[in-house]
Amino acid sequence: MKVKVRYFARFRSLVGTGEEELEVPDGIKVRELIDIIKERHPVLKNEVFAEDDDLADVNVSRNGRYVSFDEVLEEGDVVALFPPVSGG
């Protein structure tokens, strides 16, 4: 199945594109998609994801809604990855 992945902020700069379409296995979870993305773009593995908790430094939305890393994806989903934000 195909899903679209959108990259924002620093992720966009590191990957070199704002968006790409990926062919992934049916029933894949967000966590597994992130593993595929890290293999496809090693710069993310090395510079973004924490060694002790691979998912600590990323926020994920699916079709415009924040999701957990165990969310199952479906054909045509749009997954957005962006760094955590803070403010005060």
Buried (B, 14 or more C-beta within 10 A) or exposed (E): BEBBBBBBEBBBEBBEEEEBEBEBEEEBBBBBBBBBBBEEBEEBBEEBBEEEEBBEBBBBBBEEEEBEBEBEBEEEBBBBBBEEEEEE
